[in-house]
């Protein structure tokens, strides 16, 4: 796991050496073990290394192909690199890691090498012969890759802050991105919070030659290969277990110890269970506990740890510890997010224990219908044939409902939808701040189209998926990519921890997305996943109330964090795009316990305020 950066200059080359060093210095936290640079003519490549596989200097980057034609900087892991390596029989490998396998595969097959790789990755390859730069991102967007196409060149990096460190891109807020931020609690790509910086789409490649840029998709969520319907429910369960076990096993490939997040929920417990099964040493597991019992899951985690004989660590998070780590966590945010601090705190606890690689159970809810709106979406599909006929009645009901609360505003939006298709419903299911609240609090026009809705509408095969899978697809193009995976990467890499996510294995996803709804219809939470695991999970884990990994923010914001939040609310109220008076009123209502105002609707303003002040001054 690493950080990469680079500059392809279209004109001037005098300052490339200095600029690429500035860029890699800005992401030193992503790779504290080694730094490397390649500067030649119009190209500069930079790399920061976190040593995981092949700890020797032979794995350092930038890495040159044996034929001297290609230079590579690579962030991520190729989990099946040994299998790919075995197919390259005309080369004597000098290292034991995945970097050399990647560059030699590209040297032989170019873009055709990509489907051979199983992993999480973002990489750049400079073709010295053709004088062309290639950028590539993994299938599901697990690893980030940002770029800025300027008149004088192209700049790219694993983080926005690194691009800004080059001095080639102006620090200017992209106000067009704020609607997405306030709706989804992070900025949906391809745009970013900074004007002029974009995100390469998941499953995409880009080629830059002679100042011209072209790009294309090498994988998308519709890419399921040769699906054969299961003969029975038992057969589907057997295949899910095989694929998930393989995903866990492949993600244990490492030359350093591997730990695991263990919340005590179904998904993290499933990962730990399979780790114990396929590994020859007890897993190191980590749980965050709270003195506020309504948020504490440590008892469930200890139950799982005991069953699988893990080396378990419970880290008690007191408000004092949160205060101590709040500013470092906020400083770690490369891009503002309402949900990232949770990931930072648990990642730091694991890294402080000496672990540099950890497996996470994120992604299980998205694949196995773990959220309420999976069932809500399916229920609404019962009315799709009569949706147009009921339009006058729906419009009438919507006109009667006031939008004084976010719940009522959501209901009005649902009633006014032209259809109950997933691309229409998903943005409403996932929104934090509703359009009515946005217009009240923010002095910016709402864009005519929603980015996530637009991405879903462009999928030609979307409605051919089973209904539960349509929601999963929406999650992969929405919340998973722009919040869950982005937060996991930026917050774990801030403390030099590599996180691997077995539920984001593309082969597992491609299989489960094709399964019919009746197999996923749960009598209890994530029944298909649980039954696929047999008797591995304790009964108490399966049949507990779903809690989710959340911190007691609402309580803290009114007590220990009140002064901090109040200061940021005051600061952002003076921004010209904020209706400061309306925001102040909402803050006071929140402090008084108004149940119609959720803590996240305030927290997003606090996060954005801090991020803007830090990045304007930093």
SULKA-V853897 format. One record per helix or strand of 3 or more residues. SS is the DSSP state (hx for helix, st for strand). FROM is the first residue (numbers start at 1). TO is the last residue. Records with the same first field share a line. If there is no record, write none. Layout:
# SULKA-V853897
SS = FROM-TO + FROM-TO
This chain:
# SULKA-V853897
st = 2-9 + 34-40 + 43-49 + 70-78 + 119-127 + 132-137 + 146-150 + 153-157 + 204-209 + 212-217 + 258-261 + 284-290 + 311-317 + 357-360 + 498-501
hx = 16-25 + 28-30 + 57-59 + 81-86 + 98-116 + 160-165 + 175-184 + 233-250 + 266-278 + 293-295 + 298-307 + 319-332 + 340-352 + 364-367 + 372-386 + 391-400 + 406-415 + 422-430 + 435-441 + 451-457 + 462-464 + 467-477 + 479-493 + 502-504 + 506-513 + 517-520 + 527-532 + 539-542 + 553-558 + 562-573 + 580-591 + 599-617
